[in-house]
């Protein structure tokens, strides 16, 4: 039985998704802490502000959960370069040479915003995980350029 390149890619993506789903679990929040405290910790982390994240780390450390913040961040960062690349690919598909000038200007603005967001997020991941920024950026670009 011969598989086309498209079928092979589909199978690989499905298997990769299954493997990631097996190992990617949401971190357990301590049961003895109130639900509103959990929400406040998540708001601090989700803000993206380094001071707020450090405050969340300090609070969780004081409750004996020093790894919770990093586990929470890791959970949501899996596949970030690919997700950003997919957004870029979708953005590229939204523009055509026949579009008017205003549409093209809006496209350029959105593209710059996406590039700035990708740079910021990928550098933060690289600094925290030790991965090379260039490798993360290459993953972003590969998905961006994928047909």
C-alpha angles and dihedrals in degrees: 000000000000123000123209118231089251092052091048092051091049092051092048092049092049092050092046090051090050093050093048091048090054094054102032109083128163110253116255114248114216109268094217093064121087120256093240089056089054090052091050092050091050091049089053092050095042092052089077089217109136093219092052091048091050089050090052090049092051092049094048091045090054088056093050097259104108095157099049097092095050091045090051092050092046091051092059097038097061106118095005095141090050094046091051090047091051090053089051092049090051089049091052091051091053094066130068134180088249094062119111123256095258091055090050091050091051089050091053091050092050091047092052091048091051092048091050091048091048092050092049095047096041093049090050091051091047092050093049100041102031092237116142113263089219091058092050090047091050090055089051093050094045091058091041091056097039113118 
